[in-house]
Amino acid sequence: MSEIIAIQHVVVPGTFDPITYGHLDVIARARRLFPKVTVAVAASVGKNGTGPVFSLDQRVQMIRDTLAESQVAAGIDVMPFTGLLMNFCREVGAGGVVKGLRAMTDFEYELQQADLNYRLSPGVESIFVMGSPEFGYVSSSIVRELANLGSDVSFLVPPVVEKALKEHYGGTR
């Protein structure tokens, strides 16, 4: 049996294009469980093969601005990253990766990623948290689609993100 060591620092990774209340829920849950959380904003292309709507710098700044206005900002850093997540975790000294799950399809995808991450870095644990039911349907792609069609997204994203989406998509239609 290996030595038991409490994890002090975890990474919550994602493209956050844009960050939603669902993402913020997972970040807050991670912060309640661990003393230090790094939100790792990926520079990579989106899941559908297209580039992100917002630049890496814009996404990082939106998250920082949102967290600065929240109650959970203490103990949370926001950093951009490129390359392999496990390399980033080693660079920042994180002992775990926290991912939010909304549905079984999320679990299947995240389990594959966790298995691969274990092969790449067995010392970094994968930790899954269930998102709040009120955010189970929220995704960045849904937010982008609604914003592109001129719909109200204020119930899905923080004000700074809502403003950026209106600027990007040209306001309401």
N, C-alpha and C positions, 0 to 999 in steps of 0.2 A: 504494500500500500504506500502510495506517495504521500509526501508531506502536504498538509492542508494549509493553504495560504489564502487569506481573504483578499479578494480583488478590491483595489482601491481606486482604479482608474479604468474607465471604459470609453469606447468610441461608439458614437451613433452615426453611421455613415449614410450617405445618400446623395442624389443629385440635387434634391430640393429645388426643383424647377417648376413652380416656386414652392416655398415652404407653406404648409397648410396647418390648420388647427390639429389635424391628425398627427402630423410630424411633431408638433409642439407637445402634444399629449405624450408621445413616446419619450421625448427628451425629458419632460418633467418626471415621468415614471422612472427613467434611468437615474435621474438626479436624486430621487427619493431613496433609491437602492444603493447608490455608490457616491462616495465623497467628491469624486472628480469625474467630469464628463467632458469629452471633446466631441463636438459636432464636426464631423469630417465631410466637407463639401467636395464631392467628386467632380473633377474637370471632364470626365468622360462623356461620351455621347449618351443620349437618352436611351431608354429601354427599347424604343421602337426603331432605333437605328438612325434617328435624326439628331441633329445637334440641339442643345438646349436653347430655349427662348431667351433666357437671360444669361449674361456672361458670368463667368466664375466670380469675378469681383462683385458684380451686382448681387448674386445669390448670397455670397458671404456677408455683404453689408446688410441685406434685408434681414438675415437671421440675427446679426448683431443688433440691429436697430430694434427688432421685435423683442429679443431677450432683454435688452436694456430697459424696456417698458414693463417687464414682467416681474413676478415675485420669485422666479426660480433661477435668475441669472447668476447668483453666487455659485462658484464651483463649476461653471460651464465656460469652456473656451470654444471658439469657432475658428476652424482652420481649413484652408483649401488643401486638396491633395490630388496628386496624379499617380498613376501606376497602381501597384498591387496594394490592396487594403492591409494585408498582413505586414507588408514592409512599413506602411504608415504606422500601424499599431506598435511595431518594434521601435520605430523612431521616436514616438511620443511616450513610450513606456506603458502602454495600455495592456491590461491583462484580460480584457474581454471586449466583445462586440455585441451591442444591444440592437436588436431589430424588432420592429413592431409587426404584428400579424393581424390581418383583418379577416381572412378567409382561408379555407383549405388550399386554395391555389397559391396564396402567399407562402403557406407552410411548405408545400412541395418545392417551390423555387428556393426558398431560404434554406431548406434542409440540404439541397444539393450544394449550395454555396458554403454552408457550414462544414459539410464533409470535405470539400476541397480546401477550405481554410485550415481545417485540422491537419490535413496532409502537409500544407505549407508551413504551418506554425502551430504545433500541438500544444504549446503553452498558452495560447490565446483562446479563451472560452467563448462559445457562441451562446448568447442569452436571448431568449425570445419573450416578449411581453405582448399580451393581448391589448389591442387598442380599445379605447372606450367605445361602447356600442353606438354612441351618438356620432362617431367619426368613421364607422365601419365602411361607409360607401365613399369616403373622401379620398381622392387621389389627385396628384398634380396634373395628370392628363385631363381629368374631368374638369378641374378648375380652369385649365387653359382653354378647353373647348367652350365652356360656358362663357368665359370672358371674351373669347373671340366672337361669340354670337351676341355679345352685348348684354348678357344676363348679369344680374346682381350676384356677386360672389362674396359679399361681406360676411356671410355666415360661415364661410369655408376658410377664409384667410385673414390674417391680421391687416389692419389699416394700411401699413406701409406697402404690403404686397398688393392690396386692392388698388392703391394709387398707381403702382408700377404697371400693373396689368392694364389699367385704363389708359395710361400713357402709351404702352406698347401697342394695344389693339385699337386705339383711337376713341376711347370713351364708349358711351352707350350708342346703340344703333336704333 
